[in-house]
Amino acid sequence: MLLFQLIRLLLRAIDLYILLITIYIVLTWLPQAQNTKLARWLQALCEPYLSYFDKIRIGMFGFSAIFGILFLQFVKLGIIQIAKFIF
């Protein structure tokens, strides 16, 4: 039972982090919002993770946020499959 609750908490944390990355992406498109306290906080939270995916470029476009979110989704699916196997 405790393991099930920990898995649910981990899945919710991944969902929350995906949401934070999405908000960060939207804020980077808005020049007025980039200097706000929220934008700086999200940058400090999201950029260390997204920097792992900065090396993946298609042309001159960076898709680090998309690849970062896709990776988190795959991790989430893997956790769900492991949980199904355990329970």
C-alpha positions as YAML, in Angstrom:
chain: A
units: angstrom
residues:
- id: 1
  name: MET
  ca: [0.00, 0.00, 0.00]
- id: 2
  name: LEU
  ca: [2.81, 2.42, 0.86]
- id: 3
  name: LEU
  ca: [4.62, 1.54, -2.36]
- id: 4
  name: PHE
  ca: [1.45, 2.26, -4.35]
- id: 5
  name: GLN
  ca: [1.14, 5.69, -2.71]
- id: 6
  name: LEU
  ca: [4.80, 6.46, -3.41]
- id: 7
  name: ILE
  ca: [4.33, 5.54, -7.07]
- id: 8
  name: ARG
  ca: [1.25, 7.78, -7.30]
- id: 9
  name: LEU
  ca: [3.20, 10.62, -5.68]
- id: 10
  name: LEU
  ca: [6.06, 10.15, -8.15]
- id: 11
  name: LEU
  ca: [3.66, 10.19, -11.11]
- id: 12
  name: ARG
  ca: [2.02, 13.37, -9.83]
- id: 13
  name: ALA
  ca: [5.44, 14.98, -9.36]
- id: 14
  name: ILE
  ca: [6.31, 14.16, -12.97]
- id: 15
  name: ASP
  ca: [3.01, 15.67, -14.12]
- id: 16
  name: LEU
  ca: [3.69, 18.81, -12.08]
- id: 17
  name: TYR
  ca: [7.19, 19.14, -13.55]
- id: 18
  name: ILE
  ca: [5.80, 18.76, -17.08]
- id: 19
  name: LEU
  ca: [3.31, 21.53, -16.29]
- id: 20
  name: LEU
  ca: [6.10, 23.77, -14.98]
- id: 21
  name: ILE
  ca: [8.15, 23.16, -18.14]
- id: 22
  name: THR
  ca: [5.12, 24.02, -20.27]
- id: 23
  name: ILE
  ca: [4.56, 27.27, -18.38]
- id: 24
  name: TYR
  ca: [8.26, 28.07, -18.72]
- id: 25
  name: ILE
  ca: [8.08, 27.51, -22.49]
- id: 26
  name: VAL
  ca: [5.13, 29.88, -22.81]
- id: 27
  name: LEU
  ca: [6.88, 32.53, -20.70]
- id: 28
  name: THR
  ca: [9.98, 32.38, -22.91]
- id: 29
  name: TRP
  ca: [7.82, 33.42, -25.88]
- id: 30
  name: LEU
  ca: [6.56, 36.51, -24.05]
- id: 31
  name: PRO
  ca: [9.27, 39.20, -23.82]
- id: 32
  name: GLN
  ca: [7.48, 41.11, -21.04]
- id: 33
  name: ALA
  ca: [7.23, 38.02, -18.86]
- id: 34
  name: GLN
  ca: [10.88, 36.98, -19.08]
- id: 35
  name: ASN
  ca: [12.05, 39.38, -16.37]
- id: 36
  name: THR
  ca: [9.43, 38.47, -13.80]
- id: 37
  name: LYS
  ca: [10.16, 36.65, -10.58]
- id: 38
  name: LEU
  ca: [8.07, 33.68, -11.74]
- id: 39
  name: ALA
  ca: [10.05, 33.38, -14.98]
- id: 40
  name: ARG
  ca: [13.38, 33.48, -13.13]
- id: 41
  name: TRP
  ca: [12.15, 30.86, -10.66]
- id: 42
  name: LEU
  ca: [10.94, 28.59, -13.47]
- id: 43
  name: GLN
  ca: [14.20, 29.08, -15.34]
- id: 44
  name: ALA
  ca: [16.17, 28.02, -12.27]
- id: 45
  name: LEU
  ca: [13.93, 24.98, -11.90]
- id: 46
  name: CYS
  ca: [13.64, 23.87, -15.54]
- id: 47
  name: GLU
  ca: [16.88, 24.87, -17.28]
- id: 48
  name: PRO
  ca: [19.19, 22.38, -15.51]
- id: 49
  name: TYR
  ca: [16.99, 19.52, -16.74]
- id: 50
  name: LEU
  ca: [16.38, 20.98, -20.21]
- id: 51
  name: SER
  ca: [20.10, 21.65, -20.73]
- id: 52
  name: TYR
  ca: [20.61, 17.89, -21.16]
- id: 53
  name: PHE
  ca: [18.52, 18.08, -24.32]
- id: 54
  name: ASP
  ca: [20.06, 21.28, -25.74]
- id: 55
  name: LYS
  ca: [22.48, 19.25, -27.83]
- id: 56
  name: ILE
  ca: [19.59, 17.83, -29.87]
- id: 57
  name: ARG
  ca: [18.97, 20.34, -32.64]
- id: 58
  name: ILE
  ca: [17.11, 20.08, -35.90]
- id: 59
  name: GLY
  ca: [18.40, 22.83, -38.15]
- id: 60
  name: MET
  ca: [18.61, 26.02, -36.15]
- id: 61
  name: PHE
  ca: [15.67, 25.17, -33.93]
- id: 62
  name: GLY
  ca: [16.05, 23.83, -30.42]
- id: 63
  name: PHE
  ca: [13.56, 21.25, -29.30]
- id: 64
  name: SER
  ca: [14.97, 20.64, -25.84]
- id: 65
  name: ALA
  ca: [11.65, 21.28, -24.09]
- id: 66
  name: ILE
  ca: [9.75, 18.90, -26.36]
- id: 67
  name: PHE
  ca: [12.37, 16.17, -25.96]
- id: 68
  name: GLY
  ca: [12.48, 16.78, -22.21]
- id: 69
  name: ILE
  ca: [8.71, 16.42, -21.91]
- id: 70
  name: LEU
  ca: [8.70, 13.32, -24.14]
- id: 71
  name: PHE
  ca: [11.41, 11.75, -21.99]
- id: 72
  name: LEU
  ca: [9.41, 12.43, -18.83]
- id: 73
  name: GLN
  ca: [6.33, 10.88, -20.47]
- id: 74
  name: PHE
  ca: [8.33, 7.74, -21.33]
- id: 75
  name: VAL
  ca: [9.63, 7.56, -17.77]
- id: 76
  name: LYS
  ca: [6.07, 7.89, -16.52]
- id: 77
  name: LEU
  ca: [4.90, 5.09, -18.83]
- id: 78
  name: GLY
  ca: [7.76, 2.91, -17.61]
- id: 79
  name: ILE
  ca: [6.80, 3.51, -13.98]
- id: 80
  name: ILE
  ca: [3.18, 2.64, -14.77]
- id: 81
  name: GLN
  ca: [4.21, -0.60, -16.48]
- id: 82
  name: ILE
  ca: [6.43, -1.57, -13.55]
- id: 83
  name: ALA
  ca: [3.59, -0.77, -11.13]
- id: 84
  name: LYS
  ca: [1.20, -2.95, -13.15]
- id: 85
  name: PHE
  ca: [3.71, -5.79, -12.97]
- id: 86
  name: ILE
  ca: [4.15, -5.41, -9.20]
- id: 87
  name: PHE
  ca: [0.47, -5.06, -8.36]
...
